[in-house]
């Protein structure tokens, strides 16, 4: 038998079993609080941007409706 075919020496011992963590089916209180905090922060950002954008649109619309005396 050639040295390229293997089979020399005793067989290797079996590898140890992998360490598998327990499966959690729920979410922890900290994970829930973090998720809800993210939702609140994003909702506040969207509402603030919407109010600011609406204010700018209304301001620009009012400026266009007023008559500029310098242009008369």
mmCIF file as gemmi writes it, N, C-alpha and C atoms, coordinates in Angstrom:
data_model
loop_
_atom_site.group_PDB
_atom_site.id
_atom_site.type_symbol
_atom_site.label_atom_id
_atom_site.label_alt_id
_atom_site.label_comp_id
_atom_site.label_asym_id
_atom_site.label_entity_id
_atom_site.label_seq_id
_atom_site.pdbx_PDB_ins_code
_atom_site.Cartn_x
_atom_site.Cartn_y
_atom_site.Cartn_z
_atom_site.occupancy
_atom_site.B_iso_or_equiv
_atom_site.pdbx_formal_charge
_atom_site.auth_seq_id
_atom_site.auth_asym_id
_atom_site.pdbx_PDB_model_num
ATOM 1 N N . UNK Axp A 1 ? 0.849 -1.174 0 1 0 ? 1 A 1
ATOM 2 C CA . UNK Axp A 1 ? 0 0 0 1 0 ? 1 A 1
ATOM 3 C C . UNK Axp A 1 ? 0.896 1.239 0 1 0 ? 1 A 1
ATOM 4 N N . UNK Axp A 2 ? 0.548 2.203 -0.816 1 0 ? 2 A 1
ATOM 5 C CA . UNK Axp A 2 ? 1.333 3.416 -0.947 1 0 ? 2 A 1
ATOM 6 C C . UNK Axp A 2 ? 1.024 4.374 0.202 1 0 ? 2 A 1
ATOM 7 N N . UNK Axp A 3 ? 1.97 5.281 0.478 1 0 ? 3 A 1
ATOM 8 C CA . UNK Axp A 3 ? 1.746 6.255 1.551 1 0 ? 3 A 1
ATOM 9 C C . UNK Axp A 3 ? 0.69 7.284 1.155 1 0 ? 3 A 1
ATOM 10 N N . UNK Axp A 4 ? 0.322 7.394 -0.115 1 0 ? 4 A 1
ATOM 11 C CA . UNK Axp A 4 ? -0.702 8.339 -0.558 1 0 ? 4 A 1
ATOM 12 C C . UNK Axp A 4 ? -2.114 7.809 -0.32 1 0 ? 4 A 1
ATOM 13 N N . UNK Axp A 5 ? -2.236 6.507 -0.101 1 0 ? 5 A 1
ATOM 14 C CA . UNK Axp A 5 ? -3.559 5.925 0.082 1 0 ? 5 A 1
ATOM 15 C C . UNK Axp A 5 ? -4.034 6.003 1.523 1 0 ? 5 A 1
ATOM 16 N N . UNK Axp A 6 ? -3.226 6.381 2.452 1 0 ? 6 A 1
ATOM 17 C CA . UNK Axp A 6 ? -3.628 6.478 3.855 1 0 ? 6 A 1
ATOM 18 C C . UNK Axp A 6 ? -3.679 5.112 4.504 1 0 ? 6 A 1
ATOM 19 N N . UNK Axp A 7 ? -4.317 5.049 5.669 1 0 ? 7 A 1
ATOM 20 C CA . UNK Axp A 7 ? -4.456 3.777 6.342 1 0 ? 7 A 1
ATOM 21 C C . UNK Axp A 7 ? -3.296 3.446 7.262 1 0 ? 7 A 1
ATOM 22 N N . UNK Axp A 8 ? -2.393 4.382 7.494 1 0 ? 8 A 1
ATOM 23 C CA . UNK Axp A 8 ? -1.264 4.141 8.377 1 0 ? 8 A 1
ATOM 24 C C . UNK Axp A 8 ? -1.602 4.61 9.779 1 0 ? 8 A 1
ATOM 25 N N . UNK Axp A 9 ? -1.266 3.873 10.772 1 0 ? 9 A 1
ATOM 26 C CA . UNK Axp A 9 ? -1.455 4.258 12.165 1 0 ? 9 A 1
ATOM 27 C C . UNK Axp A 9 ? -2.874 4.007 12.649 1 0 ? 9 A 1
ATOM 28 N N . UNK Axp A 10 ? -3.098 4.268 13.919 1 0 ? 10 A 1
ATOM 29 C CA . UNK Axp A 10 ? -4.434 4.018 14.489 1 0 ? 10 A 1
ATOM 30 C C . UNK Axp A 10 ? -5.422 5.087 14.02 1 0 ? 10 A 1
ATOM 31 N N . UNK Axp A 11 ? -6.708 4.766 14 1 0 ? 11 A 1
ATOM 32 C CA . UNK Axp A 11 ? -7.708 5.749 13.579 1 0 ? 11 A 1
ATOM 33 C C . UNK Axp A 11 ? -7.78 6.912 14.582 1 0 ? 11 A 1
ATOM 34 N N . UNK Axp A 12 ? -8.147 8.061 14.085 1 0 ? 12 A 1
ATOM 35 C CA . UNK Axp A 12 ? -8.243 9.254 14.937 1 0 ? 12 A 1
ATOM 36 C C . UNK Axp A 12 ? -9.428 9.108 15.892 1 0 ? 12 A 1
ATOM 37 N N . UNK Axp A 13 ? -9.304 9.638 17.112 1 0 ? 13 A 1
ATOM 38 C CA . UNK Axp A 13 ? -10.433 9.566 18.047 1 0 ? 13 A 1
ATOM 39 C C . UNK Axp A 13 ? -11.581 10.455 17.554 1 0 ? 13 A 1
ATOM 40 N N . UNK Axp A 14 ? -12.797 10.145 17.931 1 0 ? 14 A 1
ATOM 41 C CA . UNK Axp A 14 ? -13.929 10.962 17.477 1 0 ? 14 A 1
ATOM 42 C C . UNK Axp A 14 ? -13.833 12.38 18.038 1 0 ? 14 A 1
ATOM 43 N N . UNK Axp A 15 ? -14.316 13.313 17.271 1 0 ? 15 A 1
ATOM 44 C CA . UNK Axp A 15 ? -14.3 14.721 17.695 1 0 ? 15 A 1
ATOM 45 C C . UNK Axp A 15 ? -15.337 14.936 18.792 1 0 ? 15 A 1
ATOM 46 N N . UNK Axp A 16 ? -15.087 15.904 19.678 1 0 ? 16 A 1
ATOM 47 C CA . UNK Axp A 16 ? -16.08 16.165 20.731 1 0 ? 16 A 1
ATOM 48 C C . UNK Axp A 16 ? -17.358 16.762 20.117 1 0 ? 16 A 1
ATOM 49 N N . UNK Axp A 17 ? -18.468 16.518 20.767 1 0 ? 17 A 1
ATOM 50 C CA . UNK Axp A 17 ? -19.753 17.033 20.288 1 0 ? 17 A 1
ATOM 51 C C . UNK Axp A 17 ? -19.754 18.568 20.396 1 0 ? 17 A 1
ATOM 52 N N . UNK Axp A 18 ? -20.39 19.253 19.455 1 0 ? 18 A 1
ATOM 53 C CA . UNK Axp A 18 ? -20.425 20.711 19.52 1 0 ? 18 A 1
ATOM 54 C C . UNK Axp A 18 ? -21.266 21.193 20.705 1 0 ? 18 A 1
ATOM 55 N N . UNK Axp A 19 ? -20.898 22.337 21.228 1 0 ? 19 A 1
ATOM 56 C CA . UNK Axp A 19 ? -21.632 22.938 22.343 1 0 ? 19 A 1
ATOM 57 C C . UNK Axp A 19 ? -22.755 23.791 21.75 1 0 ? 19 A 1
ATOM 58 N N . UNK Axp A 20 ? -23.999 23.339 21.887 1 0 ? 20 A 1
ATOM 59 C CA . UNK Axp A 20 ? -25.147 24.019 21.294 1 0 ? 20 A 1
ATOM 60 C C . UNK Axp A 20 ? -25.911 24.74 22.395 1 0 ? 20 A 1
ATOM 61 N N . UNK Axp A 21 ? -26.117 26.065 22.259 1 0 ? 21 A 1
ATOM 62 C CA . UNK Axp A 21 ? -26.868 26.781 23.294 1 0 ? 21 A 1
ATOM 63 C C . UNK Axp A 21 ? -28.347 26.408 23.249 1 0 ? 21 A 1
ATOM 64 N N . UNK Axp A 22 ? -29.036 26.647 24.374 1 0 ? 22 A 1
ATOM 65 C CA . UNK Axp A 22 ? -30.463 26.352 24.439 1 0 ? 22 A 1
ATOM 66 C C . UNK Axp A 22 ? -31.239 27.267 23.508 1 0 ? 22 A 1
ATOM 67 N N . UNK Axp A 23 ? -32.304 26.753 22.94 1 0 ? 23 A 1
ATOM 68 C CA . UNK Axp A 23 ? -33.148 27.521 22.045 1 0 ? 23 A 1
ATOM 69 C C . UNK Axp A 23 ? -34.167 28.296 22.869 1 0 ? 23 A 1
ATOM 70 N N . UNK Axp A 24 ? -34.188 29.637 22.694 1 0 ? 24 A 1
ATOM 71 C CA . UNK Axp A 24 ? -35.155 30.471 23.394 1 0 ? 24 A 1
ATOM 72 C C . UNK Axp A 24 ? -36.284 30.808 22.434 1 0 ? 24 A 1
ATOM 73 N N . UNK Axp A 25 ? -37.506 30.513 22.834 1 0 ? 25 A 1
ATOM 74 C CA . UNK Axp A 25 ? -38.642 30.742 21.957 1 0 ? 25 A 1
ATOM 75 C C . UNK Axp A 25 ? -39.297 32.095 22.201 1 0 ? 25 A 1
ATOM 76 N N . UNK Axp A 26 ? -39.007 32.75 23.301 1 0 ? 26 A 1
ATOM 77 C CA . UNK Axp A 26 ? -39.565 34.066 23.597 1 0 ? 26 A 1
ATOM 78 C C . UNK Axp A 26 ? -38.485 35.121 23.495 1 0 ? 26 A 1
ATOM 79 N N . UNK Axp A 27 ? -38.867 36.355 23.822 1 0 ? 27 A 1
ATOM 80 C CA . UNK Axp A 27 ? -37.854 37.407 23.849 1 0 ? 27 A 1
ATOM 81 C C . UNK Axp A 27 ? -37.701 37.887 25.28 1 0 ? 27 A 1
ATOM 82 N N . UNK Axp A 28 ? -36.521 38.31 25.617 1 0 ? 28 A 1
ATOM 83 C CA . UNK Axp A 28 ? -36.274 38.76 26.976 1 0 ? 28 A 1
ATOM 84 C C . UNK Axp A 28 ? -36.867 40.152 27.18 1 0 ? 28 A 1
ATOM 85 N N . UNK Axp A 29 ? -36.973 40.54 28.44 1 0 ? 29 A 1
ATOM 86 C CA . UNK Axp A 29 ? -37.508 41.865 28.757 1 0 ? 29 A 1
ATOM 87 C C . UNK Axp A 29 ? -36.618 42.949 28.152 1 0 ? 29 A 1
ATOM 88 N N . UNK Axp A 30 ? -35.309 42.752 28.2 1 0 ? 30 A 1
ATOM 89 C CA . UNK Axp A 30 ? -34.383 43.751 27.651 1 0 ? 30 A 1
ATOM 90 C C . UNK Axp A 30 ? -34.534 43.864 26.134 1 0 ? 30 A 1
ATOM 91 N N . UNK Axp A 31 ? -34.695 42.733 25.441 1 0 ? 31 A 1
ATOM 92 C CA . UNK Axp A 31 ? -34.863 42.768 23.986 1 0 ? 31 A 1
ATOM 93 C C . UNK Axp A 31 ? -36.174 43.452 23.614 1 0 ? 31 A 1
ATOM 94 N N . UNK Axp A 32 ? -37.225 43.2 24.383 1 0 ? 32 A 1
ATOM 95 C CA . UNK Axp A 32 ? -38.521 43.832 24.115 1 0 ? 32 A 1
ATOM 96 C C . UNK Axp A 32 ? -38.435 45.328 24.349 1 0 ? 32 A 1
ATOM 97 N N . UNK Axp A 33 ? -37.8 45.736 25.435 1 0 ? 33 A 1
ATOM 98 C CA . UNK Axp A 33 ? -37.664 47.158 25.737 1 0 ? 33 A 1
ATOM 99 C C . UNK Axp A 33 ? -36.846 47.866 24.659 1 0 ? 33 A 1
ATOM 100 N N . UNK Axp A 34 ? -35.8 47.211 24.174 1 0 ? 34 A 1
ATOM 101 C CA . UNK Axp A 34 ? -34.979 47.798 23.109 1 0 ? 34 A 1
ATOM 102 C C . UNK Axp A 34 ? -35.783 47.953 21.818 1 0 ? 34 A 1
ATOM 103 N N . UNK Axp A 35 ? -36.56 46.939 21.478 1 0 ? 35 A 1
ATOM 104 C CA . UNK Axp A 35 ? -37.376 46.99 20.262 1 0 ? 35 A 1
ATOM 105 C C . UNK Axp A 35 ? -38.425 48.096 20.353 1 0 ? 35 A 1
ATOM 106 N N . UNK Axp A 36 ? -39.105 48.187 21.492 1 0 ? 36 A 1
ATOM 107 C CA . UNK Axp A 36 ? -40.122 49.222 21.656 1 0 ? 36 A 1
ATOM 108 C C . UNK Axp A 36 ? -39.494 50.616 21.667 1 0 ? 36 A 1
ATOM 109 N N . UNK Axp A 37 ? -38.33 50.744 22.276 1 0 ? 37 A 1
ATOM 110 C CA . UNK Axp A 37 ? -37.63 52.029 22.275 1 0 ? 37 A 1
ATOM 111 C C . UNK Axp A 37 ? -37.258 52.46 20.862 1 0 ? 37 A 1
ATOM 112 N N . UNK Axp A 38 ? -36.849 51.512 20.043 1 0 ? 38 A 1
ATOM 113 C CA . UNK Axp A 38 ? -36.519 51.815 18.644 1 0 ? 38 A 1
ATOM 114 C C . UNK Axp A 38 ? -37.76 52.284 17.9 1 0 ? 38 A 1
ATOM 115 N N . UNK Axp A 39 ? -38.895 51.611 18.122 1 0 ? 39 A 1
ATOM 116 C CA . UNK Axp A 39 ? -40.14 52.023 17.464 1 0 ? 39 A 1
ATOM 117 C C . UNK Axp A 39 ? -40.538 53.438 17.876 1 0 ? 39 A 1
ATOM 118 N N . UNK Axp A 40 ? -40.425 53.747 19.164 1 0 ? 40 A 1
ATOM 119 C CA . UNK Axp A 40 ? -40.801 55.073 19.655 1 0 ? 40 A 1
ATOM 120 C C . UNK Axp A 40 ? -39.886 56.134 19.053 1 0 ? 40 A 1
ATOM 121 N N . UNK Axp A 41 ? -38.596 55.871 19.004 1 0 ? 41 A 1
ATOM 122 C CA . UNK Axp A 41 ? -37.643 56.834 18.45 1 0 ? 41 A 1
ATOM 123 C C . UNK Axp A 41 ? -37.911 57.074 16.967 1 0 ? 41 A 1
ATOM 124 N N . UNK Axp A 42 ? -38.131 56.028 16.209 1 0 ? 42 A 1
ATOM 125 C CA . UNK Axp A 42 ? -38.384 56.181 14.776 1 0 ? 42 A 1
ATOM 126 C C . UNK Axp A 42 ? -39.717 56.88 14.515 1 0 ? 42 A 1
ATOM 127 N N . UNK Axp A 43 ? -40.735 56.563 15.3 1 0 ? 43 A 1
ATOM 128 C CA . UNK Axp A 43 ? -42.031 57.222 15.143 1 0 ? 43 A 1
ATOM 129 C C . UNK Axp A 43 ? -41.912 58.707 15.45 1 0 ? 43 A 1
ATOM 130 N N . UNK Axp A 44 ? -41.193 59.051 16.499 1 0 ? 44 A 1
ATOM 131 C CA . UNK Axp A 44 ? -40.984 60.464 16.833 1 0 ? 44 A 1
ATOM 132 C C . UNK Axp A 44 ? -40.239 61.2 15.737 1 0 ? 44 A 1
ATOM 133 N N . UNK Axp A 45 ? -39.257 60.551 15.139 1 0 ? 45 A 1
ATOM 134 C CA . UNK Axp A 45 ? -38.495 61.174 14.051 1 0 ? 45 A 1
ATOM 135 C C . UNK Axp A 45 ? -39.381 61.417 12.838 1 0 ? 45 A 1
ATOM 136 N N . UNK Axp A 46 ? -40.212 60.45 12.489 1 0 ? 46 A 1
ATOM 137 C CA . UNK Axp A 46 ? -41.095 60.595 11.335 1 0 ? 46 A 1
ATOM 138 C C . UNK Axp A 46 ? -42.132 61.687 11.578 1 0 ? 46 A 1
ATOM 139 N N . UNK Axp A 47 ? -42.699 61.74 12.766 1 0 ? 47 A 1
ATOM 140 C CA . UNK Axp A 47 ? -43.691 62.77 13.082 1 0 ? 47 A 1
ATOM 141 C C . UNK Axp A 47 ? -43.048 64.146 13.05 1 0 ? 47 A 1
ATOM 142 N N . UNK Axp A 48 ? -41.856 64.296 13.617 1 0 ? 48 A 1
ATOM 143 C CA . UNK Axp A 48 ? -41.164 65.586 13.617 1 0 ? 48 A 1
ATOM 144 C C . UNK Axp A 48 ? -40.859 66.03 12.198 1 0 ? 48 A 1
ATOM 145 N N . UNK Axp A 49 ? -40.379 65.121 11.366 1 0 ? 49 A 1
ATOM 146 C CA . UNK Axp A 49 ? -40.075 65.474 9.977 1 0 ? 49 A 1
ATOM 147 C C . UNK Axp A 49 ? -41.349 65.836 9.221 1 0 ? 49 A 1
ATOM 148 N N . UNK Axp A 50 ? -42.443 65.163 9.502 1 0 ? 50 A 1
ATOM 149 C CA . UNK Axp A 50 ? -43.711 65.469 8.826 1 0 ? 50 A 1
ATOM 150 C C . UNK Axp A 50 ? -44.228 66.845 9.223 1 0 ? 50 A 1
ATOM 151 N N . UNK Axp A 51 ? -44.168 67.171 10.497 1 0 ? 51 A 1
ATOM 152 C CA . UNK Axp A 51 ? -44.634 68.478 10.959 1 0 ? 51 A 1
ATOM 153 C C . UNK Axp A 51 ? -43.752 69.582 10.378 1 0 ? 51 A 1
ATOM 154 N N . UNK Axp A 52 ? -42.45 69.396 10.396 1 0 ? 52 A 1
ATOM 155 C CA . UNK Axp A 52 ? -41.543 70.406 9.847 1 0 ? 52 A 1
ATOM 156 C C . UNK Axp A 52 ? -41.765 70.573 8.345 1 0 ? 52 A 1
ATOM 157 N N . UNK Axp A 53 ? -41.928 69.484 7.622 1 0 ? 53 A 1
ATOM 158 C CA . UNK Axp A 53 ? -42.163 69.563 6.188 1 0 ? 53 A 1
ATOM 159 C C . UNK Axp A 53 ? -43.471 70.254 5.861 1 0 ? 53 A 1
ATOM 160 N N . UNK Axp A 54 ? -44.508 69.944 6.617 1 0 ? 54 A 1
ATOM 161 C CA . UNK Axp A 54 ? -45.8 70.598 6.408 1 0 ? 54 A 1
ATOM 162 C C . UNK Axp A 54 ? -45.701 72.09 6.693 1 0 ? 54 A 1
ATOM 163 N N . UNK Axp A 55 ? -44.976 72.465 7.731 1 0 ? 55 A 1
ATOM 164 C CA . UNK Axp A 55 ? -44.796 73.887 8.06 1 0 ? 55 A 1
ATOM 165 C C . UNK Axp A 55 ? -44.08 74.616 6.922 1 0 ? 55 A 1
ATOM 166 N N . UNK Axp A 56 ? -43.074 73.994 6.342 1 0 ? 56 A 1
ATOM 167 C CA . UNK Axp A 56 ? -42.358 74.625 5.228 1 0 ? 56 A 1
ATOM 168 C C . UNK Axp A 56 ? -43.255 74.78 4.004 1 0 ? 56 A 1
ATOM 169 N N . UNK Axp A 57 ? -44.048 73.768 3.724 1 0 ? 57 A 1
ATOM 170 C CA . UNK Axp A 57 ? -44.958 73.837 2.571 1 0 ? 57 A 1
ATOM 171 C C . UNK Axp A 57 ? -45.974 74.948 2.765 1 0 ? 57 A 1
ATOM 172 N N . UNK Axp A 58 ? -46.548 75.033 3.954 1 0 ? 58 A 1
ATOM 173 C CA . UNK Axp A 58 ? -47.534 76.087 4.217 1 0 ? 58 A 1
ATOM 174 C C . UNK Axp A 58 ? -46.898 77.475 4.15 1 0 ? 58 A 1
ATOM 175 N N . UNK Axp A 59 ? -45.691 77.622 4.681 1 0 ? 59 A 1
ATOM 176 C CA . UNK Axp A 59 ? -45.004 78.907 4.628 1 0 ? 59 A 1
ATOM 177 C C . UNK Axp A 59 ? -44.757 79.332 3.183 1 0 ? 59 A 1
ATOM 178 N N . UNK Axp A 60 ? -44.275 78.418 2.359 1 0 ? 60 A 1
ATOM 179 C CA . UNK Axp A 60 ? -43.998 78.747 0.955 1 0 ? 60 A 1
ATOM 180 C C . UNK Axp A 60 ? -45.279 79.056 0.188 1 0 ? 60 A 1
ATOM 181 N N . UNK Axp A 61 ? -46.348 78.345 0.497 1 0 ? 61 A 1
ATOM 182 C CA . UNK Axp A 61 ? -47.621 78.6 -0.181 1 0 ? 61 A 1
ATOM 183 C C . UNK Axp A 61 ? -48.143 79.997 0.174 1 0 ? 61 A 1
ATOM 184 N N . UNK Axp A 62 ? -48.001 80.384 1.433 1 0 ? 62 A 1
ATOM 185 C CA . UNK Axp A 62 ? -48.445 81.725 1.843 1 0 ? 62 A 1
ATOM 186 C C . UNK Axp A 62 ? -47.599 82.811 1.181 1 0 ? 62 A 1
ATOM 187 N N . UNK Axp A 63 ? -46.318 82.564 1.023 1 0 ? 63 A 1
ATOM 188 C CA . UNK Axp A 63 ? -45.443 83.563 0.382 1 0 ? 63 A 1
ATOM 189 C C . UNK Axp A 63 ? -45.829 83.78 -1.081 1 0 ? 63 A 1
ATOM 190 N N . UNK Axp A 64 ? -46.238 82.743 -1.755 1 0 ? 64 A 1
ATOM 191 C CA . UNK Axp A 64 ? -46.619 82.873 -3.16 1 0 ? 64 A 1
ATOM 192 C C . UNK Axp A 64 ? -47.939 83.604 -3.323 1 0 ? 64 A 1
ATOM 193 N N . UNK Axp A 65 ? -48.829 83.511 -2.343 1 0 ? 65 A 1
ATOM 194 C CA . UNK Axp A 65 ? -50.143 84.136 -2.44 1 0 ? 65 A 1
ATOM 195 C C . UNK Axp A 65 ? -50.101 85.631 -2.141 1 0 ? 65 A 1
ATOM 196 N N . UNK Axp A 66 ? -49.132 86.088 -1.386 1 0 ? 66 A 1
ATOM 197 C CA . UNK Axp A 66 ? -49.077 87.506 -1.037 1 0 ? 66 A 1
ATOM 198 C C . UNK Axp A 66 ? -48.553 88.308 -2.24 1 0 ? 66 A 1
ATOM 199 N N . UNK Axp A 67 ? -49.023 89.535 -2.355 1 0 ? 67 A 1
ATOM 200 C CA . UNK Axp A 67 ? -48.602 90.403 -3.441 1 0 ? 67 A 1
ATOM 201 C C . UNK Axp A 67 ? -47.4 91.193 -2.986 1 0 ? 67 A 1
ATOM 202 N N . UNK Axp A 68 ? -46.365 91.181 -3.815 1 0 ? 68 A 1
ATOM 203 C CA . UNK Axp A 68 ? -45.157 91.934 -3.503 1 0 ? 68 A 1
ATOM 204 C C . UNK Axp A 68 ? -45.303 93.336 -4.077 1 0 ? 68 A 1
ATOM 205 N N . UNK Axp A 69 ? -45.347 94.391 -3.224 1 0 ? 69 A 1
ATOM 206 C CA . UNK Axp A 69 ? -45.524 95.755 -3.733 1 0 ? 69 A 1
ATOM 207 C C . UNK Axp A 69 ? -44.377 96.236 -4.622 1 0 ? 69 A 1
ATOM 208 N N . UNK Axp A 70 ? -43.216 95.648 -4.496 1 0 ? 70 A 1
ATOM 209 C CA . UNK Axp A 70 ? -42.078 96.068 -5.315 1 0 ? 70 A 1
ATOM 210 C C . UNK Axp A 70 ? -42.251 95.635 -6.763 1 0 ? 70 A 1
ATOM 211 N N . UNK Axp A 71 ? -43.056 94.632 -6.998 1 0 ? 71 A 1
ATOM 212 C CA . UNK Axp A 71 ? -43.259 94.137 -8.357 1 0 ? 71 A 1
ATOM 213 C C . UNK Axp A 71 ? -44.376 94.856 -9.082 1 0 ? 71 A 1
ATOM 214 N N . UNK Axp A 72 ? -45.136 95.704 -8.41 1 0 ? 72 A 1
ATOM 215 C CA . UNK Axp A 72 ? -46.251 96.4 -9.059 1 0 ? 72 A 1
ATOM 216 C C . UNK Axp A 72 ? -45.803 97.562 -9.895 1 0 ? 72 A 1
